[in-house]
Amino acid sequence: MKSLFSIAILLFAAVVHAEDPKPETPLDPATGMKIAEGWELVRTHCNVCHSPQQYLMQKGTESTWTDTIRWMQGSAGLWPLDPATEKTILTYLASNYGPDAAFRRAPIPGNLLPPNPYLTDARAEFEEKKKAGLVPVAPVSDAVRPQ
């Protein structure tokens, strides 16, 4: 009986140990950022305007992060970045905060959405463009074609 109990304890400890996630990359205690190549440059440029928690909870490919930087430069007062600095920032963000199992899918294109009974200005503009033939029709694959 004692050996059966000992085996059960060992199995439980092995399962608990296997489920214990270990951080892949050390975190900066002040910001929560992953300490990896380029993190200090990201901290220097990004934390001037907002808390790192604003971008640490995001996920994106290099393209997604590039779009975010372009939006901030056009709308939020982000200064121009030299190409080397921008590439380092993008590489850090995409490598450390890129898509994973919890990554949110891309928004569904407007032409694939069902009719919306709550007409907004943006939806009205889309519907006008759709009527005028200015919205491309997405091809429907056999996998999503209604039967």
Backbone as numpy.savetxt, mean C-alpha at the origin, in Angstrom:
# Nx Ny Nz CAx CAy CAz Cx Cy Cz
2.16 -41.35 31.96 1.33 -40.15 31.96 2.20 -38.90 31.96
3.30 -38.97 32.75 4.21 -37.83 32.82 4.83 -37.53 31.46
5.21 -38.57 30.72 5.84 -38.35 29.42 4.84 -37.80 28.42
3.58 -38.22 28.50 2.54 -37.69 27.61 2.33 -36.20 27.87
2.33 -35.83 29.15 2.19 -34.43 29.52 3.39 -33.62 29.02
4.58 -34.17 29.16 5.80 -33.49 28.69 5.77 -33.29 27.18
5.32 -34.29 26.46 5.22 -34.19 25.00 4.22 -33.11 24.61
3.09 -33.07 25.31 2.07 -32.05 25.03 2.63 -30.66 25.26
3.39 -30.48 26.33 4.00 -29.17 26.63 4.98 -28.80 25.53
5.80 -29.73 25.11 6.78 -29.45 24.06 6.09 -29.10 22.74
5.04 -29.82 22.39 4.30 -29.52 21.17 3.66 -28.13 21.25
3.08 -27.81 22.39 2.48 -26.49 22.57 3.53 -25.40 22.45
4.68 -25.60 23.06 5.77 -24.61 22.98 6.25 -24.45 21.55
6.34 -25.54 20.81 6.78 -25.47 19.41 5.78 -24.70 18.57
4.48 -24.92 18.80 3.45 -24.20 18.03 3.48 -22.72 18.38
3.56 -22.40 19.66 3.61 -21.00 20.08 4.85 -20.33 19.52
5.97 -21.02 19.56 7.23 -20.46 19.04 7.12 -20.26 17.52
6.51 -21.19 16.80 6.38 -21.08 15.35 5.47 -19.92 14.97
4.46 -19.62 15.79 3.53 -18.55 15.48 4.04 -17.18 15.93
5.12 -17.16 16.70 5.67 -15.91 17.20 6.37 -15.18 16.06
5.73 -14.11 15.53 6.37 -13.42 14.40 7.59 -12.63 14.86
8.65 -12.79 14.16 9.86 -12.05 14.46 9.99 -10.94 13.44
10.30 -9.74 13.88 10.45 -8.65 12.91 11.59 -8.97 11.95
11.29 -8.82 10.67 12.29 -9.08 9.65 13.36 -8.00 9.66
12.95 -6.79 9.93 13.84 -5.65 9.91 13.66 -4.89 11.22
14.74 -4.45 11.85 14.59 -3.67 13.09 13.85 -2.36 12.82
13.14 -1.89 13.82 12.38 -0.65 13.71 13.05 0.46 14.49
12.99 1.66 13.94 13.48 2.84 14.64 12.51 3.13 15.78
12.98 3.17 17.03 12.05 3.37 18.14 11.35 4.73 18.13
11.96 5.73 17.55 11.35 7.07 17.54 10.25 7.20 16.51
10.39 6.54 15.36 9.43 6.73 14.26 8.62 5.49 13.92
9.13 4.32 14.28 8.48 3.07 13.88 8.86 2.63 12.48
9.74 3.38 11.83 10.17 3.05 10.47 11.10 1.85 10.49
11.03 1.04 9.44 11.97 -0.06 9.28 13.35 0.52 8.99
14.33 0.05 9.72 15.70 0.53 9.52 16.31 -0.30 8.39
16.34 0.29 7.24 16.88 -0.35 6.03 17.49 0.75 5.18
18.18 0.35 4.13 18.84 1.33 3.27 17.86 2.40 2.81
18.21 3.65 3.06 17.40 4.79 2.63 16.43 5.32 3.67
16.30 4.65 4.82 15.28 5.06 5.78 15.52 6.46 6.33
16.77 6.84 6.53 17.04 8.17 7.08 16.68 9.26 6.08
16.87 8.99 4.81 16.50 9.96 3.77 14.97 10.13 3.72
14.26 9.02 3.83 12.79 9.07 3.87 12.35 9.85 5.10
12.95 9.55 6.24 12.60 10.26 7.48 12.82 11.76 7.31
13.95 12.13 6.72 14.30 13.55 6.57 13.29 14.27 5.67
12.92 13.67 4.56 12.03 14.35 3.62 10.55 14.23 3.98
10.13 13.07 4.44 8.70 12.83 4.65 8.18 13.34 5.99
9.01 13.23 7.03 8.54 13.60 8.36 8.52 15.11 8.59
8.99 15.87 7.62 8.90 17.32 7.72 7.43 17.75 7.71
6.63 17.07 6.90 5.23 17.47 6.72 4.24 16.64 7.52
4.54 15.38 7.75 3.56 14.55 8.46 4.23 13.45 9.27
3.46 12.87 10.14 3.91 11.78 10.98 4.23 10.57 10.11
5.23 9.78 10.48 5.51 8.58 9.70 4.34 7.60 9.71
3.49 7.68 10.72 2.34 6.76 10.76 1.43 6.95 9.55
1.47 8.13 8.95 0.64 8.38 7.78 1.06 7.52 6.59
2.34 7.27 6.45 2.78 6.45 5.32 3.18 5.03 5.73
3.44 4.79 7.00 3.80 3.44 7.42 2.62 2.49 7.35
1.42 3.01 7.36 0.23 2.16 7.27 -0.20 1.94 5.82
0.52 2.52 4.88 0.18 2.39 3.47 0.99 1.27 2.84
0.55 0.80 1.72 1.26 -0.21 0.94 1.23 0.26 -0.50
2.32 0.03 -1.21 2.31 0.43 -2.61 3.51 -0.07 -3.38
3.32 -0.20 -4.65 4.42 -0.53 -5.54 5.23 0.74 -5.77
6.34 0.63 -6.47 7.12 1.82 -6.77 6.27 2.81 -7.57
5.44 2.29 -8.46 4.55 3.15 -9.24 3.56 3.89 -8.34
2.99 3.19 -7.38 2.04 3.81 -6.44 2.72 4.91 -5.64
3.92 4.63 -5.14 4.64 5.63 -4.35 5.05 6.81 -5.23
5.41 6.54 -6.50 5.74 7.64 -7.42 4.53 8.54 -7.62
3.36 7.93 -7.82 2.12 8.72 -7.98 1.85 9.56 -6.73
2.12 8.99 -5.58 1.91 9.73 -4.32 2.83 10.93 -4.24
4.09 10.72 -4.59 5.05 11.83 -4.58 4.63 12.91 -5.58
4.21 12.51 -6.77 3.77 13.49 -7.78 2.56 14.27 -7.28
1.63 13.59 -6.62 0.46 14.28 -6.08 0.90 15.29 -5.02
1.80 14.87 -4.13 2.26 15.79 -3.07 3.02 16.98 -3.67
3.77 16.74 -4.75 4.49 17.84 -5.38 3.51 18.80 -6.07
2.45 18.28 -6.63 1.49 19.12 -7.34 0.44 19.77 -6.44
0.13 19.12 -5.31 -0.99 19.59 -4.49 -0.65 19.93 -3.05
0.45 19.39 -2.55 0.69 19.52 -1.12 2.00 20.23 -0.77
2.65 20.81 -1.75 3.83 21.62 -1.47 5.13 20.86 -1.31
5.18 19.59 -1.73 6.45 18.88 -1.67 7.40 19.46 -2.70
8.61 19.73 -2.28 9.63 20.33 -3.13 10.11 19.31 -4.17
10.74 19.80 -5.24 11.32 18.88 -6.23 12.45 18.07 -5.60
12.51 16.80 -5.94 13.56 15.92 -5.44 14.52 15.62 -6.58
15.82 15.61 -6.27 16.75 15.23 -7.32 16.55 13.74 -7.61
16.86 13.28 -8.82 16.57 11.90 -9.22 17.14 10.84 -8.27
18.36 11.03 -7.77 18.95 10.03 -6.88 18.19 9.95 -5.56
17.83 11.10 -5.01 17.07 11.13 -3.76 15.71 10.47 -3.94
15.03 10.84 -5.03 13.71 10.27 -5.30 13.79 8.76 -5.46
14.77 8.27 -6.18 14.91 6.83 -6.41 15.17 6.11 -5.08
15.99 6.69 -4.22 16.27 6.07 -2.92 14.99 6.00 -2.08
14.22 7.08 -2.08 12.96 7.12 -1.33 11.99 6.08 -1.88
11.84 6.04 -3.20 10.92 5.09 -3.82 11.33 3.64 -3.56
12.62 3.38 -3.66 13.11 2.02 -3.42 12.85 1.59 -1.98
13.13 2.49 -1.04 12.88 2.18 0.37 11.40 1.89 0.61
10.53 2.78 0.13 9.10 2.61 0.38 8.55 1.35 -0.28
8.91 1.11 -1.54 8.39 -0.06 -2.25 8.94 -1.35 -1.65
10.18 -1.34 -1.19 10.80 -2.54 -0.63 10.27 -2.85 0.77
10.03 -1.82 1.55 9.65 -2.03 2.94 8.16 -1.85 3.22
7.47 -1.15 2.34 6.04 -0.91 2.51 5.33 -1.19 1.19
5.72 -2.27 0.56 5.15 -2.67 -0.72 3.99 -3.63 -0.52
3.41 -4.07 -1.62 2.28 -4.99 -1.55 2.64 -6.28 -0.79
1.69 -6.76 -0.03 1.84 -8.03 0.67 0.47 -8.67 0.74
0.31 -9.66 1.59 -0.96 -10.38 1.68 -2.11 -9.45 2.08
-1.81 -8.37 2.79 -2.85 -7.44 3.24 -3.02 -6.26 2.28
-2.38 -6.31 1.12 -2.42 -5.20 0.18 -3.84 -5.04 -0.37
-4.32 -3.83 -0.37 -5.66 -3.54 -0.89 -5.62 -3.56 -2.40
-6.64 -4.10 -2.99 -6.71 -4.14 -4.45 -6.86 -2.73 -5.00
-6.57 -2.57 -6.27 -6.73 -1.28 -6.93 -8.22 -0.94 -7.02
-8.55 0.35 -7.04 -9.96 0.72 -7.18 -10.55 0.17 -8.48
-11.82 -0.18 -8.43 -12.50 -0.69 -9.62 -12.74 0.48 -10.56
-12.40 0.33 -11.85 -12.64 1.43 -12.79 -14.13 1.78 -12.86
-14.40 3.06 -13.07 -15.78 3.54 -13.10 -16.67 2.83 -14.11
-16.08 2.41 -15.25 -16.91 1.76 -16.26 -17.28 0.33 -15.89
-16.73 -0.20 -14.82 -17.10 -1.54 -14.37 -18.00 -1.53 -13.14
-18.26 -0.34 -12.61 -19.12 -0.22 -11.43 -20.59 -0.25 -11.82
-21.44 -0.76 -10.94 -22.88 -0.72 -11.21 -23.38 0.72 -11.11
-24.55 0.99 -11.65 -25.09 2.35 -11.54 -25.20 2.78 -10.08
-24.86 4.03 -9.83 -24.89 4.58 -8.48 -26.12 5.47 -8.34
-27.00 5.14 -7.41 -28.21 5.95 -7.25 -27.93 7.32 -6.64
-26.74 7.52 -6.08 -26.40 8.77 -5.44 -25.47 9.54 -6.38
-26.05 10.40 -7.19 -25.29 11.09 -8.22 -24.43 12.20 -7.62
-23.12 12.05 -7.77 -22.19 13.09 -7.34 -21.72 13.83 -8.58
-21.03 14.95 -8.38 -20.49 15.68 -9.52 -19.54 14.81 -10.34
-18.69 14.06 -9.64 -17.73 13.20 -10.33 -18.45 12.11 -11.12
-19.49 11.53 -10.52 -20.25 10.48 -11.21 -21.01 11.07 -12.40
-21.56 12.27 -12.24 -22.27 12.91 -13.35 -21.32 13.16 -14.52
-20.12 13.63 -14.20 -19.12 13.86 -15.25 -18.78 12.54 -15.95
-18.60 11.47 -15.17 -18.29 10.16 -15.75 -19.43 9.70 -16.66
-20.67 9.84 -16.21 -21.82 9.40 -17.01 -21.92 10.18 -18.32
-21.64 11.48 -18.28 -21.65 12.29 -19.50 -20.57 11.81 -20.48
-19.38 11.55 -19.96 -18.30 11.04 -20.82 -18.65 9.68 -21.38
-19.30 8.86 -20.58 -19.70 7.51 -21.02 -20.72 7.62 -22.17
-21.72 8.50 -22.01 -22.72 8.70 -23.07 -22.09 9.22 -24.35
-21.07 10.05 -24.21 -20.40 10.64 -25.38 -19.38 9.67 -26.00
-19.22 8.48 -25.40 -18.28 7.51 -25.94 -16.84 7.81 -25.62
-16.59 8.62 -24.60 -15.23 9.00 -24.23 -14.61 8.09 -23.17
-15.37 7.10 -22.71 -14.87 6.17 -21.70 -14.61 4.84 -22.38
-13.36 4.36 -22.32 -13.07 3.07 -22.96 -13.80 1.94 -22.24
-14.25 0.99 -22.99 -14.96 -0.16 -22.43 -13.92 -1.23 -22.13
-13.91 -1.69 -20.89 -12.96 -2.72 -20.49 -13.39 -4.06 -21.06
-12.44 -4.82 -21.58 -12.81 -6.15 -22.09 -13.24 -7.04 -20.93
-14.21 -7.88 -21.17 -14.69 -8.80 -20.16 -14.14 -10.18 -20.49
-13.38 -10.75 -19.56 -12.83 -12.07 -19.80 -13.88 -13.12 -19.52
-13.66 -14.32 -20.02 -14.60 -15.41 -19.79 -14.76 -15.72 -18.31
-13.70 -15.44 -17.53 -13.75 -15.73 -16.09 -14.76 -14.86 -15.36
-15.03 -13.65 -15.85 -15.97 -12.76 -15.18 -17.25 -12.52 -15.98
-17.36 -13.15 -17.15 -18.56 -12.98 -17.98 -19.73 -13.69 -17.32
-20.88 -12.99 -17.19 -22.05 -13.64 -16.59 -22.49 -14.84 -17.43
-22.92 -15.88 -16.76 -23.37 -17.11 -17.46 -24.82 -17.03 -17.83
